[in-house]
């Protein structure tokens, strides 16, 4: 009978993950030093995953919701199996069985069998063991063995050979972030061309600048937009540089960077195998003890995401102001209308797309706060909070990708200038005063304004910068 996996992530384990076959549940028993647990027979995970679910779940964020991370973990396990075979740690048939199972996870299969909480304590042990158990059960299933037998492939003795949770999760998380960034990187590059197009198209439109939210001098609307494009381009470059630093990993350093527990032949081979498996240009951190202790490379990526989000916040707020109105606001630009803006005001169109981006940026700033806290609260030889940092960076990347794609398509690309309104503002009083100051000096215009007021200044300007006969008198 067909089986389905499901349940609520916030429920206790025995309610949260179950196998239902037309109302009948088949189970198996697995045992460890803490006792025996009953597990759905069709579940690819095992007792260590159950322990993590029972003891460490709180956030509702399942590992299975992060397929890029699972694929990276499987790539690490596949490379490790190859390196272990080369080092004589694994037999060829065991290595082949592990590789076949890993390939299924790399292809995105079996996500429902990764129920552990992404933010669980224990330095990532639940994540690593969830992956080990799924790979072992897949490999054994291909050999005709039932789930939970762990023969001929064992989750720790074989799948986890020469590794620790520390170097496996450290490496896979960085790989996943680099891979996830590709989409945002491409989007920011496309957006840069849109900024450049808007800058060119709006350069002929003269409007008013503002400082302290008060009227200022004349400015070309394209000049304002050139500033937006420049800051996003700069933040894009800085973020890309920070992400590139994540190609330095610690696989082979085992727990604290010493490599104890991994044969030298494995350590010499595993990173080259991982580069071949993943297609990523990875290299070892200069100091693997540093890698275990300090995750400032992740914190730097998060800080750059936070800076990008902060700049996007400012720009989105500017667009709301510049498009405000249509009659009682700035109304210098028009944003594309995408939906009704009010259930109360008929015909009202609100800047809902920039507002969505603003809220996305709020969330990114919150993610960064978590990442910086994990950096600060690491202790001694191993930062056990690195998984929380990685999860929040992946969340931030995903939110920015989705919100920026909407912003680019449904707002930025369709911005138009209200040229009549811009001309009206460009010819208002303060730009006139600034123009006169350039010719006659600050003190002269200040005195003229004090003695004759706004009308006197306007009259002076209408006369081409010369006093009328009445003014002379």
DOFIPA-338742 format. One record per residue (C-alpha): residue number from 1; x negated, y negated, z negated. Coordinates in pm, whole numbers, always signed. Layout:
<atoms>
atom i->NUM	X->X	Y->Y	Z->Z
...
</atoms>
This chain:
<atoms>
atom i->1	X->+0	Y->+0	Z->+0
atom i->2	X->-125	Y->-355	Z->+71
atom i->3	X->-276	Y->-528	Z->-234
atom i->4	X->-291	Y->-899	Z->-311
atom i->5	X->-506	Y->-1097	Z->-554
atom i->6	X->-357	Y->-1397	Z->-728
atom i->7	X->-267	Y->-1578	Z->-1048
atom i->8	X->-299	Y->-1907	Z->-1232
atom i->9	X->-647	Y->-2035	Z->-1308
atom i->10	X->-530	Y->-2185	Z->-1634
atom i->11	X->-376	Y->-1863	Z->-1766
atom i->12	X->-565	Y->-1607	Z->-1976
atom i->13	X->-776	Y->-1367	Z->-1771
atom i->14	X->-532	Y->-1079	Z->-1785
atom i->15	X->-266	Y->-1308	Z->-1636
atom i->16	X->-498	Y->-1501	Z->-1408
atom i->17	X->-651	Y->-1230	Z->-1193
atom i->18	X->-456	Y->-924	Z->-1099
atom i->19	X->-406	Y->-677	Z->-819
atom i->20	X->-43	Y->-615	Z->-727
atom i->21	X->+56	Y->-328	Z->-500
atom i->22	X->+434	Y->-350	Z->-470
atom i->23	X->+461	Y->-385	Z->-847
atom i->24	X->+205	Y->-116	Z->-934
atom i->25	X->-140	Y->-211	Z->-1065
atom i->26	X->-430	Y->+32	Z->-1032
atom i->27	X->-711	Y->-28	Z->-1280
atom i->28	X->-1055	Y->+99	Z->-1370
atom i->29	X->-1256	Y->+76	Z->-1693
atom i->30	X->-1605	Y->-67	Z->-1726
atom i->31	X->-1816	Y->-73	Z->-2040
atom i->32	X->-2098	Y->-285	Z->-2180
atom i->33	X->-2254	Y->-332	Z->-2524
atom i->34	X->-1954	Y->-541	Z->-2632
atom i->35	X->-1694	Y->-278	Z->-2546
atom i->36	X->-1469	Y->-164	Z->-2266
atom i->37	X->-1250	Y->-372	Z->-2037
atom i->38	X->-983	Y->-278	Z->-1787
atom i->39	X->-1030	Y->-424	Z->-1437
atom i->40	X->-808	Y->-405	Z->-1129
atom i->41	X->-940	Y->-114	Z->-923
atom i->42	X->-951	Y->-318	Z->-603
atom i->43	X->-1144	Y->-606	Z->-763
atom i->44	X->-1496	Y->-640	Z->-624
atom i->45	X->-1617	Y->-815	Z->-939
atom i->46	X->-1698	Y->-626	Z->-1258
atom i->47	X->-1726	Y->-648	Z->-1635
atom i->48	X->-1972	Y->-938	Z->-1650
atom i->49	X->-1738	Y->-1149	Z->-1439
atom i->50	X->-1454	Y->-1056	Z->-1673
atom i->51	X->-1661	Y->-1158	Z->-1976
atom i->52	X->-1729	Y->-1497	Z->-1818
atom i->53	X->-1360	Y->-1542	Z->-1741
atom i->54	X->-1253	Y->-1451	Z->-2092
atom i->55	X->-1515	Y->-1655	Z->-2276
atom i->56	X->-1618	Y->-1946	Z->-2053
atom i->57	X->-1319	Y->-2066	Z->-1848
atom i->58	X->-1170	Y->-2412	Z->-1890
atom i->59	X->-1179	Y->-2629	Z->-1578
atom i->60	X->-957	Y->-2453	Z->-1323
atom i->61	X->-1235	Y->-2481	Z->-1064
atom i->62	X->-1306	Y->-2133	Z->-929
atom i->63	X->-1635	Y->-2035	Z->-773
atom i->64	X->-1425	Y->-1910	Z->-480
atom i->65	X->-1327	Y->-2270	Z->-405
atom i->66	X->-1690	Y->-2343	Z->-308
atom i->67	X->-1751	Y->-2121	Z->-3
atom i->68	X->-2070	Y->-2301	Z->+101
atom i->69	X->-2223	Y->-2225	Z->-239
atom i->70	X->-2117	Y->-1859	Z->-222
atom i->71	X->-2269	Y->-1828	Z->+126
atom i->72	X->-2594	Y->-1984	Z->+1
atom i->73	X->-2601	Y->-1744	Z->-295
atom i->74	X->-2553	Y->-1454	Z->-54
atom i->75	X->-2837	Y->-1585	Z->+164
atom i->76	X->-3063	Y->-1591	Z->-143
atom i->77	X->-2964	Y->-1233	Z->-232
atom i->78	X->-3025	Y->-1116	Z->+125
atom i->79	X->-3368	Y->-1279	Z->+137
atom i->80	X->-3452	Y->-1137	Z->-206
atom i->81	X->-3358	Y->-786	Z->-92
atom i->82	X->-3587	Y->-819	Z->+210
atom i->83	X->-3875	Y->-950	Z->-2
atom i->84	X->-3819	Y->-672	Z->-257
atom i->85	X->-3837	Y->-412	Z->+18
atom i->86	X->-4163	Y->-563	Z->+142
atom i->87	X->-4296	Y->-557	Z->-215
atom i->88	X->-4196	Y->-193	Z->-263
atom i->89	X->-3933	Y->-276	Z->-525
atom i->90	X->-3633	Y->-158	Z->-318
atom i->91	X->-3596	Y->+137	Z->-85
atom i->92	X->-3508	Y->+58	Z->+275
atom i->93	X->-3156	Y->+204	Z->+251
atom i->94	X->-3076	Y->+2	Z->-61
atom i->95	X->-3205	Y->-314	Z->+106
atom i->96	X->-2994	Y->-247	Z->+416
atom i->97	X->-2682	Y->-189	Z->+206
atom i->98	X->-2733	Y->-518	Z->+20
atom i->99	X->-2796	Y->-707	Z->+342
atom i->100	X->-2474	Y->-575	Z->+498
atom i->101	X->-2272	Y->-683	Z->+196
atom i->102	X->-2438	Y->-1025	Z->+192
atom i->103	X->-2354	Y->-1077	Z->+558
atom i->104	X->-1984	Y->-1043	Z->+476
atom i->105	X->-2009	Y->-1316	Z->+211
atom i->106	X->-2215	Y->-1538	Z->+440
atom i->107	X->-1933	Y->-1506	Z->+694
atom i->108	X->-1687	Y->-1637	Z->+434
atom i->109	X->-1510	Y->-1314	Z->+339
atom i->110	X->-1386	Y->-1206	Z->-7
atom i->111	X->-1359	Y->-1555	Z->-162
atom i->112	X->-1071	Y->-1433	Z->-380
atom i->113	X->-1313	Y->-1210	Z->-570
atom i->114	X->-1508	Y->-1505	Z->-713
atom i->115	X->-1286	Y->-1619	Z->-1002
atom i->116	X->-1548	Y->-1745	Z->-1252
atom i->117	X->-1520	Y->-2105	Z->-1367
atom i->118	X->-1766	Y->-2325	Z->-1179
atom i->119	X->-1837	Y->-2520	Z->-1497
atom i->120	X->-1895	Y->-2225	Z->-1730
atom i->121	X->-2168	Y->-2236	Z->-1992
atom i->122	X->-2464	Y->-2003	Z->-2005
atom i->123	X->-2682	Y->-2161	Z->-1740
atom i->124	X->-2491	Y->-2006	Z->-1449
atom i->125	X->-2499	Y->-1645	Z->-1565
atom i->126	X->-2130	Y->-1594	Z->-1476
atom i->127	X->-2189	Y->-1718	Z->-1122
atom i->128	X->-2496	Y->-1502	Z->-1064
atom i->129	X->-2335	Y->-1188	Z->-1207
atom i->130	X->-2011	Y->-1244	Z->-1017
atom i->131	X->-2216	Y->-1249	Z->-695
atom i->132	X->-2427	Y->-948	Z->-802
atom i->133	X->-2120	Y->-740	Z->-882
atom i->134	X->-1934	Y->-825	Z->-562
atom i->135	X->-2238	Y->-743	Z->-348
atom i->136	X->-2297	Y->-414	Z->-533
atom i->137	X->-1934	Y->-304	Z->-501
atom i->138	X->-1924	Y->-400	Z->-133
atom i->139	X->-2246	Y->-209	Z->-66
atom i->140	X->-2125	Y->+99	Z->-254
atom i->141	X->-1786	Y->+81	Z->-86
atom i->142	X->-1956	Y->+106	Z->+252
atom i->143	X->-2113	Y->+428	Z->+122
atom i->144	X->-1773	Y->+565	Z->+25
atom i->145	X->-1808	Y->+499	Z->-348
atom i->146	X->-1532	Y->+354	Z->-568
atom i->147	X->-1559	Y->+6	Z->-717
atom i->148	X->-1729	Y->+8	Z->-1054
atom i->149	X->-1953	Y->+312	Z->-992
atom i->150	X->-2256	Y->+90	Z->-922
atom i->151	X->-2430	Y->+367	Z->-738
atom i->152	X->-2634	Y->+382	Z->-526
atom i->153	X->-2655	Y->+0	Z->-556
atom i->154	X->-2664	Y->-154	Z->-904
atom i->155	X->-2580	Y->-524	Z->-954
atom i->156	X->-2880	Y->-597	Z->-1179
atom i->157	X->-3138	Y->-329	Z->-1100
atom i->158	X->-3106	Y->-378	Z->-725
atom i->159	X->-2909	Y->-689	Z->-622
atom i->160	X->-3078	Y->-904	Z->-889
atom i->161	X->-3423	Y->-744	Z->-866
atom i->162	X->-3715	Y->-988	Z->-915
atom i->163	X->-3473	Y->-1275	Z->-977
atom i->164	X->-3317	Y->-1470	Z->-1260
atom i->165	X->-2999	Y->-1674	Z->-1273
atom i->166	X->-3222	Y->-1979	Z->-1304
atom i->167	X->-3408	Y->-1958	Z->-974
atom i->168	X->-3116	Y->-1804	Z->-781
atom i->169	X->-2858	Y->-2071	Z->-870
atom i->170	X->-3114	Y->-2354	Z->-857
atom i->171	X->-3208	Y->-2260	Z->-502
atom i->172	X->-2861	Y->-2177	Z->-372
atom i->173	X->-2706	Y->-2496	Z->-510
atom i->174	X->-2961	Y->-2713	Z->-335
atom i->175	X->-2911	Y->-2521	Z->-12
atom i->176	X->-2535	Y->-2569	Z->-41
atom i->177	X->-2564	Y->-2944	Z->-100
atom i->178	X->-2793	Y->-2984	Z->+201
atom i->179	X->-2546	Y->-2789	Z->+415
atom i->180	X->-2242	Y->-2978	Z->+285
atom i->181	X->-2412	Y->-3310	Z->+350
atom i->182	X->-2432	Y->-3241	Z->+723
atom i->183	X->-2067	Y->-3335	Z->+773
atom i->184	X->-2097	Y->-3661	Z->+579
atom i->185	X->-2422	Y->-3742	Z->+756
atom i->186	X->-2256	Y->-3708	Z->+1097
atom i->187	X->-1955	Y->-3911	Z->+987
atom i->188	X->-2168	Y->-4198	Z->+856
atom i->189	X->-2358	Y->-4201	Z->+1185
atom i->190	X->-2030	Y->-4230	Z->+1381
atom i->191	X->-1911	Y->-4502	Z->+1146
atom i->192	X->-2230	Y->-4700	Z->+1209
atom i->193	X->-2140	Y->-4724	Z->+1577
atom i->194	X->-1795	Y->-4850	Z->+1480
atom i->195	X->-1947	Y->-5119	Z->+1257
atom i->196	X->-2169	Y->-5224	Z->+1547
atom i->197	X->-1873	Y->-5239	Z->+1786
atom i->198	X->-1667	Y->-5448	Z->+1544
atom i->199	X->-1960	Y->-5681	Z->+1484
atom i->200	X->-1994	Y->-5743	Z->+1857
atom i->201	X->-1620	Y->-5779	Z->+1922
atom i->202	X->-1562	Y->-6017	Z->+1631
atom i->203	X->-1866	Y->-6238	Z->+1685
atom i->204	X->-1664	Y->-6484	Z->+1895
atom i->205	X->-1409	Y->-6538	Z->+1616
atom i->206	X->-1487	Y->-6831	Z->+1385
atom i->207	X->-1335	Y->-6823	Z->+1037
atom i->208	X->-1417	Y->-6936	Z->+685
atom i->209	X->-1662	Y->-6788	Z->+438
atom i->210	X->-1584	Y->-6775	Z->+68
atom i->211	X->-1799	Y->-6786	Z->-243
atom i->212	X->-1655	Y->-6741	Z->-592
atom i->213	X->-1327	Y->-6675	Z->-404
atom i->214	X->-1326	Y->-7043	Z->-302
atom i->215	X->-1344	Y->-7193	Z->+47
atom i->216	X->-1691	Y->-7215	Z->+197
atom i->217	X->-1856	Y->-7286	Z->+531
atom i->218	X->-1764	Y->-7165	Z->+877
atom i->219	X->-1879	Y->-6814	Z->+967
atom i->220	X->-1834	Y->-6582	Z->+1260
atom i->221	X->-1614	Y->-6289	Z->+1160
atom i->222	X->-1865	Y->-6062	Z->+1332
atom i->223	X->-2136	Y->-6190	Z->+1099
atom i->224	X->-1932	Y->-6079	Z->+800
atom i->225	X->-1885	Y->-5735	Z->+951
atom i->226	X->-2255	Y->-5712	Z->+1034
atom i->227	X->-2322	Y->-5729	Z->+662
atom i->228	X->-2087	Y->-5437	Z->+599
atom i->229	X->-2259	Y->-5227	Z->+861
atom i->230	X->-2604	Y->-5315	Z->+729
atom i->231	X->-2537	Y->-5209	Z->+370
atom i->232	X->-2372	Y->-4881	Z->+471
atom i->233	X->-2660	Y->-4808	Z->+708
atom i->234	X->-2910	Y->-4868	Z->+430
atom i->235	X->-2721	Y->-4651	Z->+184
atom i->236	X->-2690	Y->-4377	Z->+448
atom i->237	X->-3068	Y->-4375	Z->+499
atom i->238	X->-3139	Y->-4362	Z->+125
atom i->239	X->-2888	Y->-4081	Z->+70
atom i->240	X->-3034	Y->-3879	Z->+358
atom i->241	X->-3383	Y->-3913	Z->+212
atom i->242	X->-3261	Y->-3798	Z->-130
atom i->243	X->-3081	Y->-3495	Z->+17
atom i->244	X->-3390	Y->-3395	Z->+213
atom i->245	X->-3580	Y->-3364	Z->-115
atom i->246	X->-3351	Y->-3074	Z->-210
atom i->247	X->-3529	Y->-2852	Z->+41
atom i->248	X->-3791	Y->-2807	Z->-233
atom i->249	X->-3673	Y->-2509	Z->-445
atom i->250	X->-3801	Y->-2271	Z->-713
atom i->251	X->-3705	Y->-1923	Z->-586
atom i->252	X->-3961	Y->-1679	Z->-718
atom i->253	X->-4023	Y->-1878	Z->-1035
atom i->254	X->-3768	Y->-1660	Z->-1221
atom i->255	X->-3650	Y->-1814	Z->-1550
atom i->256	X->-3888	Y->-2094	Z->-1649
atom i->257	X->-4117	Y->-2120	Z->-1346
atom i->258	X->-4382	Y->-1863	Z->-1445
atom i->259	X->-4264	Y->-1598	Z->-1202
atom i->260	X->-4272	Y->-1336	Z->-1477
atom i->261	X->-4054	Y->-1041	Z->-1375
atom i->262	X->-4120	Y->-1080	Z->-1004
atom i->263	X->-4414	Y->-903	Z->-830
atom i->264	X->-4661	Y->-1128	Z->-652
atom i->265	X->-4580	Y->-961	Z->-320
atom i->266	X->-4215	Y->-1058	Z->-368
atom i->267	X->-4302	Y->-1415	Z->-466
atom i->268	X->-4524	Y->-1453	Z->-160
atom i->269	X->-4252	Y->-1330	Z->+75
atom i->270	X->-3916	Y->-1444	Z->-58
atom i->271	X->-3914	Y->-1806	Z->+54
atom i->272	X->-4016	Y->-1729	Z->+412
atom i->273	X->-3743	Y->-1466	Z->+420
atom i->274	X->-3491	Y->-1720	Z->+294
atom i->275	X->-3593	Y->-1970	Z->+561
atom i->276	X->-3534	Y->-1704	Z->+825
atom i->277	X->-3200	Y->-1596	Z->+677
atom i->278	X->-3064	Y->-1949	Z->+630
atom i->279	X->-3229	Y->-2146	Z->+907
atom i->280	X->-3319	Y->-2416	Z->+653
atom i->281	X->-3671	Y->-2556	Z->+618
atom i->282	X->-3729	Y->-2477	Z->+252
atom i->283	X->-4049	Y->-2500	Z->+53
atom i->284	X->-4153	Y->-2453	Z->-308
atom i->285	X->-4146	Y->-2736	Z->-559
atom i->286	X->-4498	Y->-2844	Z->-643
atom i->287	X->-4451	Y->-2739	Z->-1007
atom i->288	X->-4201	Y->-2462	Z->-1075
atom i->289	X->-4201	Y->-2528	Z->-1449
atom i->290	X->-4091	Y->-2883	Z->-1367
atom i->291	X->-3818	Y->-2739	Z->-1145
atom i->292	X->-3676	Y->-2535	Z->-1433
atom i->293	X->-3692	Y->-2823	Z->-1679
atom i->294	X->-3586	Y->-3121	Z->-1469
atom i->295	X->-3311	Y->-3173	Z->-1214
atom i->296	X->-3378	Y->-3536	Z->-1133
atom i->297	X->-3370	Y->-3443	Z->-764
atom i->298	X->-2999	Y->-3364	Z->-803
atom i->299	X->-2951	Y->-3678	Z->-1013
atom i->300	X->-3110	Y->-3886	Z->-737
atom i->301	X->-2869	Y->-3749	Z->-476
atom i->302	X->-2579	Y->-3823	Z->-708
atom i->303	X->-2707	Y->-4174	Z->-776
atom i->304	X->-2725	Y->-4241	Z->-402
atom i->305	X->-2372	Y->-4109	Z->-358
atom i->306	X->-2266	Y->-4344	Z->-638
atom i->307	X->-2434	Y->-4641	Z->-469
atom i->308	X->-2268	Y->-4555	Z->-139
atom i->309	X->-1932	Y->-4527	Z->-312
atom i->310	X->-1985	Y->-4860	Z->-488
atom i->311	X->-2060	Y->-5035	Z->-159
atom i->312	X->-1758	Y->-4873	Z->+6
atom i->313	X->-1548	Y->-4994	Z->-286
atom i->314	X->-1658	Y->-5353	Z->-227
atom i->315	X->-1594	Y->-5333	Z->+146
atom i->316	X->-1251	Y->-5174	Z->+99
atom i->317	X->-1154	Y->-5448	Z->-146
atom i->318	X->-1274	Y->-5711	Z->+103
atom i->319	X->-1060	Y->-5560	Z->+378
atom i->320	X->-757	Y->-5570	Z->+150
atom i->321	X->-820	Y->-5940	Z->+82
atom i->322	X->-895	Y->-6032	Z->+444
atom i->323	X->-575	Y->-5860	Z->+558
atom i->324	X->-359	Y->-5991	Z->+272
atom i->325	X->-35	Y->-6162	Z->+357
atom i->326	X->+96	Y->-6167	Z->+618
atom i->327	X->+219	Y->-6516	Z->+527
atom i->328	X->+93	Y->-6593	Z->+176
atom i->329	X->-253	Y->-6436	Z->+195
atom i->330	X->-577	Y->-6462	Z->+392
atom i->331	X->-434	Y->-6280	Z->+697
atom i->332	X->-760	Y->-6312	Z->+892
atom i->333	X->-758	Y->-5951	Z->+1008
atom i->334	X->-492	Y->-5692	Z->+1077
atom i->335	X->-533	Y->-5334	Z->+959
atom i->336	X->-354	Y->-5052	Z->+1142
atom i->337	X->-18	Y->-4971	Z->+985
atom i->338	X->+18	Y->-4601	Z->+910
atom i->339	X->+331	Y->-4575	Z->+693
atom i->340	X->+592	Y->-4773	Z->+503
atom i->341	X->+426	Y->-4957	Z->+218
atom i->342	X->+719	Y->-5002	Z->-17
atom i->343	X->+1041	Y->-4835	Z->-124
atom i->344	X->+1169	Y->-5179	Z->-229
atom i->345	X->+1054	Y->-5430	Z->+37
atom i->346	X->+1180	Y->-5340	Z->+387
atom i->347	X->+911	Y->-5374	Z->+651
atom i->348	X->+626	Y->-5416	Z->+401
atom i->349	X->+298	Y->-5259	Z->+519
atom i->350	X->+33	Y->-5207	Z->+253
atom i->351	X->-341	Y->-5132	Z->+295
atom i->352	X->-292	Y->-4774	Z->+176
atom i->353	X->-592	Y->-4627	Z->+360
atom i->354	X->-853	Y->-4858	Z->+201
atom i->355	X->-679	Y->-4800	Z->-132
atom i->356	X->-718	Y->-4425	Z->-84
atom i->357	X->-1089	Y->-4471	Z->-17
atom i->358	X->-1117	Y->-4688	Z->-329
atom i->359	X->-966	Y->-4413	Z->-544
atom i->360	X->-1194	Y->-4156	Z->-384
atom i->361	X->-1490	Y->-4376	Z->-475
atom i->362	X->-1366	Y->-4397	Z->-835
atom i->363	X->-1383	Y->-4017	Z->-846
atom i->364	X->-1734	Y->-4014	Z->-699
atom i->365	X->-1848	Y->-4257	Z->-968
atom i->366	X->-1703	Y->-4021	Z->-1229
atom i->367	X->-1886	Y->-3725	Z->-1077
atom i->368	X->-2212	Y->-3920	Z->-1097
atom i->369	X->-2156	Y->-3990	Z->-1465
atom i->370	X->-2142	Y->-3613	Z->-1526
atom i->371	X->-2456	Y->-3551	Z->-1321
atom i->372	X->-2657	Y->-3814	Z->-1505
atom i->373	X->-2540	Y->-3666	Z->-1836
atom i->374	X->-2660	Y->-3319	Z->-1734
atom i->375	X->-3002	Y->-3463	Z->-1656
atom i->376	X->-3024	Y->-3634	Z->-1993
atom i->377	X->-2905	Y->-3334	Z->-2194
atom i->378	X->-3145	Y->-3072	Z->-2062
atom i->379	X->-3372	Y->-2928	Z->-2332
atom i->380	X->-3720	Y->-2777	Z->-2343
atom i->381	X->-3801	Y->-2524	Z->-2070
atom i->382	X->-3468	Y->-2487	Z->-1887
atom i->383	X->-3182	Y->-2722	Z->-1806
atom i->384	X->-2880	Y->-2495	Z->-1844
atom i->385	X->-2636	Y->-2764	Z->-1725
atom i->386	X->-2760	Y->-2774	Z->-1367
atom i->387	X->-2454	Y->-2588	Z->-1238
atom i->388	X->-2224	Y->-2866	Z->-1358
atom i->389	X->-2441	Y->-3121	Z->-1178
atom i->390	X->-2430	Y->-2924	Z->-855
atom i->391	X->-2055	Y->-2870	Z->-872
atom i->392	X->-1990	Y->-3241	Z->-920
atom i->393	X->-2217	Y->-3332	Z->-630
atom i->394	X->-2035	Y->-3085	Z->-406
atom i->395	X->-1704	Y->-3235	Z->-523
atom i->396	X->-1827	Y->-3588	Z->-452
atom i->397	X->-1947	Y->-3491	Z->-104
atom i->398	X->-1618	Y->-3324	Z->-20
atom i->399	X->-1406	Y->-3616	Z->-142
atom i->400	X->-1616	Y->-3873	Z->+42
atom i->401	X->-1608	Y->-3671	Z->+363
atom i->402	X->-1231	Y->-3643	Z->+357
atom i->403	X->-1153	Y->-4000	Z->+249
atom i->404	X->-1410	Y->-4157	Z->+482
atom i->405	X->-1282	Y->-3957	Z->+779
atom i->406	X->-933	Y->-4096	Z->+712
atom i->407	X->-1069	Y->-4446	Z->+659
atom i->408	X->-1270	Y->-4437	Z->+981
atom i->409	X->-993	Y->-4298	Z->+1197
atom i->410	X->-687	Y->-4471	Z->+1050
atom i->411	X->-831	Y->-4806	Z->+940
atom i->412	X->-1179	Y->-4914	Z->+1043
atom i->413	X->-1157	Y->-4821	Z->+1412
atom i->414	X->-835	Y->-5021	Z->+1458
atom i->415	X->-918	Y->-5349	Z->+1282
atom i->416	X->-823	Y->-5661	Z->+1480
atom i->417	X->-878	Y->-6030	Z->+1416
atom i->418	X->-593	Y->-6279	Z->+1372
atom i->419	X->-766	Y->-6545	Z->+1580
atom i->420	X->-512	Y->-6823	Z->+1527
atom i->421	X->-529	Y->-6787	Z->+1152
atom i->422	X->-908	Y->-6773	Z->+1158
atom i->423	X->-923	Y->-7094	Z->+1363
atom i->424	X->-689	Y->-7266	Z->+1118
atom i->425	X->-911	Y->-7170	Z->+824
atom i->426	X->-1231	Y->-7260	Z->+1007
atom i->427	X->-1100	Y->-7614	Z->+1053
atom i->428	X->-983	Y->-7664	Z->+696
atom i->429	X->-1127	Y->-7918	Z->+453
atom i->430	X->-1434	Y->-7749	Z->+300
atom i->431	X->-1589	Y->-7640	Z->+631
atom i->432	X->-1540	Y->-8002	Z->+744
atom i->433	X->-1725	Y->-8127	Z->+436
atom i->434	X->-2009	Y->-7882	Z->+496
atom i->435	X->-2038	Y->-7998	Z->+857
atom i->436	X->-2058	Y->-8364	Z->+750
atom i->437	X->-2314	Y->-8281	Z->+482
atom i->438	X->-2544	Y->-8134	Z->+746
atom i->439	X->-2541	Y->-8468	Z->+930
atom i->440	X->-2516	Y->-8728	Z->+653
atom i->441	X->-2649	Y->-8549	Z->+347
atom i->442	X->-2498	Y->-8412	Z->+28
atom i->443	X->-2507	Y->-8740	Z->-172
atom i->444	X->-2337	Y->-8946	Z->+100
atom i->445	X->-2049	Y->-8699	Z->+144
atom i->446	X->-2007	Y->-8664	Z->-234
atom i->447	X->-1981	Y->-9041	Z->-271
atom i->448	X->-1741	Y->-9068	Z->+22
atom i->449	X->-1522	Y->-8798	Z->-128
atom i->450	X->-1525	Y->-8969	Z->-469
atom i->451	X->-1448	Y->-9317	Z->-330
atom i->452	X->-1199	Y->-9237	Z->-54
atom i->453	X->-1077	Y->-8885	Z->-133
atom i->454	X->-993	Y->-8607	Z->+105
atom i->455	X->-807	Y->-8830	Z->+351
atom i->456	X->-1101	Y->-9066	Z->+371
atom i->457	X->-1334	Y->-8778	Z->+454
atom i->458	X->-1094	Y->-8651	Z->+720
atom i->459	X->-1066	Y->-9001	Z->+868
atom i->460	X->-1443	Y->-9034	Z->+872
atom i->461	X->-1468	Y->-8705	Z->+1056
atom i->462	X->-1197	Y->-8799	Z->+1309
atom i->463	X->-1395	Y->-9112	Z->+1393
atom i->464	X->-1693	Y->-8900	Z->+1489
atom i->465	X->-1879	Y->-8962	Z->+1166
atom i->466	X->-1841	Y->-9343	Z->+1181
atom i->467	X->-1651	Y->-9576	Z->+948
atom i->468	X->-1334	Y->-9730	Z->+1082
atom i->469	X->-1286	Y->-10108	Z->+1055
atom i->470	X->-1056	Y->-10050	Z->+758
atom i->471	X->-1319	Y->-9834	Z->+592
atom i->472	X->-1585	Y->-10100	Z->+643
atom i->473	X->-1367	Y->-10355	Z->+473
</atoms>
